[in-house]
């Protein structure tokens, strides 16, 4: 039986108490290779003094308890502090089970008597790998027992004794969280959905009603896992919760169908929506703090056949602090984009489908341009992130405050830079272009497939070619590809037919600024799958970009009514890297896979 675990260090020296190393009395390997005991680690972190450690060791000899237990009883450290120290020393992740929703089906893979004896609880299963929270993650006997019983490879993570015990109680005690939830929904009266009868507090507490706990834990786990969206979907016979991670939706749990109405009511209350309205779509916003991070949730609720479907977009202020240099631009493409946004006037358009990172690019550009000498105004629907020093306006079409109306007002506010969330119609496009022609830099987005196609889109809106050529500085199109996991990255030698299919030639390699590569040393890469990436081989995302900068040849071509294909050919001649070429360059540099290149740029030139 293969068991995934860090090997324990050499046994402690005879002079040292066996149980002074960790809560389980095991030595932990330090980065230098020396064994580090728990007491030493706590001393190094300044959590206890040498005198306090001496007193605790004396009590340990007297009572025979674990050192960690004694230190907690002396109120010198908390269980969480011990677990985090242990996690760092062992290089094994720490999981705060207080903010983790344990699936009882997974927890019950290990019998209750075994889980309690070894102080562990299974918390996640991906493929043939089982993640197990353990008070003592170096207990090889316990790991062997779990591996034999489940037939799975075991990945230990560090948990606190209290957290593990509570998770065990949820899984094996009198009624799991899910079972209590079913009972709660079954016995819920018709008045239970009245907002006056529900706890409106947004502060998580273990004593809250099951519905409140479930909603908070779903959100907390989504934030912790790096998800961008939460989907709660009622179907005829079940209720499904999915997270969008790295652009892909994954089912994470299936609460009881009877909980659907109560969950929708709870989310509506948190988002200050009308709890009684179930026939019309509603949009709202939730502000809360998760793991010491300020999180905004953009909530959308629509009526569907079997209830109300909820989608919550997670807007994490900390994730917005990205420099343009870190987004994934190729060097030449970044130089073009920076030159465009540095112009005193004109219009810069960022295009791409929903979820391609346009907002992040625009906000990063605004952060670069935002100085005390400039007046920056934005019109957005909705305002996703709050940017210090920038004047942001929330458009409200229901009261007539549209993008076009906001733009007209902006021109009387002495602006230097204007950002319009999206150009959706001729009126907005015309005002934005006129503003860019009267001494203002205008940034906006447009939904087109690529940069050259944006010119045709503006023409179809009714914008005259001469206005396009006079005002547009550059058009940028973008997509997001998934990164290869750094922990399990491996090389692949491409076949000749693959190179031909992808159009990889010596000339293309020169265009991509990769002259050192040739058919003999060309390599692609993929991830084999590991614990770090949940066996997916991919982790995180990076942008691919094409930037069409307006040149004299392009202006002449547009004025003469050139087609999108003509504009694309001319832009490439003028030095534009296409989306496909940008993605191929990242694949050749080992950042993404060929499969991702094909998936994201299928049909692109």
C-alpha positions, 0 to 999 in steps of 0.5 A: 500500500502506497502512503503519501507522507513526509518521512519522520526525522530521526528518533529524538535523543535519549536525553530529550523527552519523547513527547516534547517534539509535537502533540504526538511526541514526534520529531519534526524535520527543520529546513536544515535537516536537524530535528526540531521539537515542539518546545524549541519551535515555540521558543523560536517563534517567541510564543513561549519563554525558556522558563515557561517551557521548563515548567511545562516539561516538569508538568509533563513528567508529572502528569504524562500528558502531551506537551502541547496539551499542557501548554494550552492548559497553562494558557500560554499558547492556543491550539491553532498556534501549535498547529501552525508551528507544527505545519511550518516545521513539518511542511504539511498544510494546516486546515482550520476545521472551524471554517471548513465544511466536512462532507459526512460521506467522506468523513465516514470513510473511516470508522468512528472508533478508528477516527477517535482513537487516532484523532483524525478525520477525512475531509476531502477526496480527489481521485484515489487521494484522501486528505485527512486532518490529523492532530499528529500527522506523523502517526504512520500507524494511523495513516497505514490503518486509514490507507488499508481500510479505504484503499486510498492514498493518504495525504495528511494535513494538520488539524487542532484537537478541538477542530478534529473532535468537532468534525468527528462529532459532525460526522459520527455524532447525533445527527450530522450537520446535513442531517440536522439541516434536513430536520430543520427544513422539515420542521420549518414553519411557513413563517420561518422565511419571514426576515423578521424571524431570521437571524440577520447577523453576518458574523459566523458563530457555531451556535447559529442555525444550520442554514446560516452555518451552511451559507457562511461555510460555503462562502468561506470555503470558496474564498479559501479555495480561490474560487471566482464564483459560487453557483447554487442550483436547484434541480428537480430532485437535488440541490447542487453547489459548484465553485468556478476555479481557474475558469472551470466549474466543479461540484463541491457539495449537494445539500438536501433539496429541502434547503433550497428555499431557506438558502435563497432566503438567507442569501437575499437577507445578506444581500438586502434583497426582497425576500418575498419576491421569487418571480423576478431576477434580483441583483445585490451585494454582500460585504463580509470578512473571510479569513481576515480578508475583506470580500465583496460578493456580487449576488445574482438570483434568477427564478428557474424551473425548480426554485431560484438559482444563485450565483455569487461573484467573489470580489477579493480586494487583495487579488486586485493588487496586480501590476501590469507586468504580472498579468502575462503580457509578452515584453513587446505587447506590454510596451505597446499597451503601456504606450497606449495608456500613457497617451494624453488623449484617445480611446483604449479598448479592452476586449474579450468574452466574460471572465477573460480578465478585462476588469483586472487589466483595466483596474491595473491600468487605472492604478498605474495612471492614478496620480494626484495630478490627474482627475480619474472618473469611472462609470461602472455597472456594477462597481466591482472594486473600490479604488482609492483616489479614483471617483467611481460612479455606479450606473443605474439604468432603472432611474435613467443613469446609463453609461451615456448619461454618466459620460455626459456628466463626466465631461463637466467634471474636468476629467483627465481620464475616463473609464467606461465599464462597457460600450454597449450601444451607439450612443455610448460609443459616440460620446466616448469617442467624442470625449477622446477627441476633445483631450481626454483619455478614455478606457473601456471594454467591448465584447468582441472575439479579437482585436481586429474584429473590434473595428468592424463592431464599431462600424456596425454600431454606426461609428464612422471610419474617420472617427475610429481612425482619429480616436482609437489608440489601440485595441487589446483582446485577451483570454485566460489560460490555466497554468501548469502546476509547478509541483508536478511539471514534466517535459513532453517532446512534441511530434513533427505532426504536432508542430505542423498542426500548430504552425510552429516554424523557425520564422514563428519562433523568431516572431515569438522572440524565442530564437534559441529554440529549434526542432531539436530542442523544442519541448512542451510541458504538462502537469502529472497531477499532485496534491497541490493541484488536486490531481489536475496538473493545472493551478492558477491562470495567466493572460494571453494578449493581442494588442492592435496599435493604430498605425498609418497603414491601418488608418488608411486601410480602415478608411478604405473599408478594409475587411477584418481579415485585411486589418488582421494581416496588416496588424501582424505585419505591423508587429502584433502577436495574435492570441494564438501566438501569445498562448503558444509562446507561453506553452513553449516557455512551460507556463501552459499546455498545448491543450489549453492553447487549443481550448482557449484560442480555438478558431483564433489566428 
